[in-house]
Amino acid sequence: MVDDEAKTADGRDVPAQDAAAVMDLLAEHVPLTLLADLAVAEPRSEAILRAEGLPDDAWWEGDDATAPRDADVPVDPDATADPHRA
């Protein structure tokens, strides 16, 4: 195991038995999302943000100039056809 993988975000050591227990659960096909839900809620987002800072690319802000407008979306002719022809 690499040294930085055995530490928490705030630099505390992760006990080897804890890491082994998680790996055993993953090997038994317990979903990682379930383990994350059961884990202690740390580090907090604020702590991660302080430690790592914001990314260079603010992908979450988006660019309204490139967003498609309703008039720019092509019409699907099959979507307007009557599915219940008599």
Buried (B, 14 or more C-beta within 10 A) or exposed (E): EEEEEBEEEEEEEEEEEEEEEBEEBEEEEEEEEEEEEEEEEEBEEEEEEEEEEEEEEEEEEEEEEEEEEEEEEEEEEEEEEEEEEE
